[in-house]
Amino acid sequence: MNSRDLFKATVMNAVKECYQIGYAPTRFETMIQEAHPVEVAKKFVISGEFQYGFKELLKLGRADLTIENIMLDKQFIELFGPQELEAAEWRLENG
């Protein structure tokens, strides 16, 4: 499995876990059906705003389920540029 496919599988597992903890990321699911999760992640981190789902997951103490956190996993950093990774880190620290 290449890293793009593995990233997608990891994101899908995080979505499943969101449902298990009582948060339904339906808008996010629609987005990742329309575009690959790598592209969605890039769009999110440079958007400049904290999405509702991101804030909800932080409130629930589950930053590990955010796409930003998944982006920063060592096995996926090759999929993103330095600015995107820096933005993901900043969002997790400041969200």
matplotlib code that plots the C-alpha trace (Angstrom):
import matplotlib.pyplot as plt

x = [0.0, 1.5, 1.5, -1.5, -3.6, -2.4, -3.2, -6.7, -7.2, -5.9, -8.3, -11.2, -10.4, -10.3, -13.8, -15.1, -13.7, -15.3, -18.7, -17.8, -17.1, -20.3, -19.1, -20.5, -18.1, -20.6, -19.4, -15.8, -16.9, -18.5, -15.3, -13.1, -15.6, -15.2, -11.4, -8.6, -7.9, -4.4, -5.9, -8.6, -5.9, -3.8, -6.9, -7.8, -4.4, -4.0, -7.6, -6.8, -9.9, -10.5, -13.2, -16.1, -15.0, -11.4, -12.7, -15.1, -12.4, -10.1, -13.0, -13.4, -9.7, -9.2, -6.6, -5.3, -8.3, -7.7, -6.4, -3.7, -2.4, -2.5, -0.6, 2.2, 2.7, 6.2, 4.8, 2.9, 5.1, 6.4, 2.9, 3.0, 5.2, 7.1, 4.6, 1.6, 3.3, 4.1, 0.5, -0.8, 1.5, 0.5, -3.2, -2.8, -0.9, -3.3, -6.7]
y = [0.0, 3.4, 6.3, 8.1, 4.9, 4.4, 8.0, 7.6, 4.4, 6.1, 9.0, 6.6, 4.8, 8.2, 9.0, 5.7, 6.4, 9.8, 8.1, 5.8, 8.8, 10.6, 13.0, 12.7, 14.3, 14.2, 17.3, 16.1, 12.7, 14.4, 16.3, 13.2, 11.4, 14.3, 14.7, 12.5, 13.1, 14.3, 17.2, 17.9, 18.0, 20.5, 22.7, 22.6, 23.6, 26.6, 27.8, 30.0, 29.0, 26.3, 24.0, 23.0, 19.4, 20.3, 22.3, 19.6, 16.9, 19.2, 19.7, 16.0, 15.6, 13.7, 15.8, 12.4, 12.1, 15.4, 15.4, 17.7, 15.1, 12.4, 14.6, 14.9, 11.2, 10.3, 7.9, 10.6, 13.7, 13.0, 13.7, 17.4, 20.4, 22.1, 25.0, 22.5, 20.6, 23.8, 25.0, 21.6, 21.9, 25.5, 24.6, 21.8, 24.1, 27.1, 25.5]
z = [0.0, -1.0, 1.5, -0.2, 0.2, 3.7, 4.6, 3.2, 5.2, 8.4, 7.9, 7.2, 10.5, 12.3, 10.9, 12.1, 15.6, 15.6, 15.3, 18.2, 20.4, 19.5, 16.8, 13.3, 10.8, 7.9, 6.1, 6.2, 4.9, 1.9, 1.3, 1.3, -1.1, -3.5, -3.2, -1.9, 1.9, 1.1, -1.0, 1.6, 4.3, 2.3, 1.8, 5.5, 6.9, 4.7, 5.1, 8.0, 9.9, 12.5, 11.2, 13.5, 13.5, 14.5, 17.4, 18.4, 18.5, 20.6, 23.0, 23.2, 24.0, 20.7, 18.8, 17.7, 15.3, 13.5, 10.0, 11.2, 13.6, 11.0, 8.6, 11.1, 11.5, 10.3, 7.7, 6.0, 6.1, 2.6, 1.2, 2.4, 1.9, 4.8, 4.9, 5.1, 7.9, 9.8, 9.4, 10.8, 13.8, 14.4, 14.2, 16.8, 19.1, 18.7, 18.1]

ax = plt.figure().add_subplot(projection="3d")
ax.plot(x, y, z, "-o")
ax.set_aspect("equal")
plt.show()
